Amino acid sequence: MGRKVTLVGFGAFQVMERKAKRGVNPQTREAIQIPAKKVPKFAPGKGLRKKVE
């Protein structure tokens, strides 16, 4: 999908496509269509995971 940016010892960021879906307006309970969009995804690296443990 998108390009990947890796920060050694910290993690990697990548652009992912989120699919369109149906949702509900909580105020009116009316069904709405939520459009597809691109969102960032983060995957922690080995060094960050070890420091968090």
N, C-alpha and C positions, 0 to 999 in steps of 0.2 A: 504494500500500500504506500506508505510514506517513507521518507528517508529516516535513518536511525542516527541519533547522536549519542555517542558513548563517552562517559567520563570515567576513566579507569579508576577502580577502587570505590566508585560511588554508585554508578548505575547507568541505565540507558533510557533515553526518551525516544518515542516513536509516535507518528501520527496514525491514528486508526479511524476507520469509518464506522459511525454508529448508525444502525438501521432506523428507518422511520417506524413509529409505533403509535398506537392509540393510547390516549390518556384521559383523565377525568379532571375537569375544573372543580376543585374542592369547594368553592363558594356556591356554584350553581348546579353542581352534579351533572353538567353537560359534557358529553363526549367531545374530545378535541383530537386533532391529528398533530402529533409531534413530528416535525420534519427530521430527515436524516441530516447528520452533521459530522464534521471531523473533530476529534478530540485527542488530547495528548494522553499517552499511556506511559507509565514509568515502571521499570523493572529494576529493583535494587541489585547492585553488584555484590560480589562475594565479600569485599571488604566492609561494606555498609552492613550487611547481614551479620557479620561476625561482631561488629561493634555494638549492635543492638542486642545481641544475645546476653 
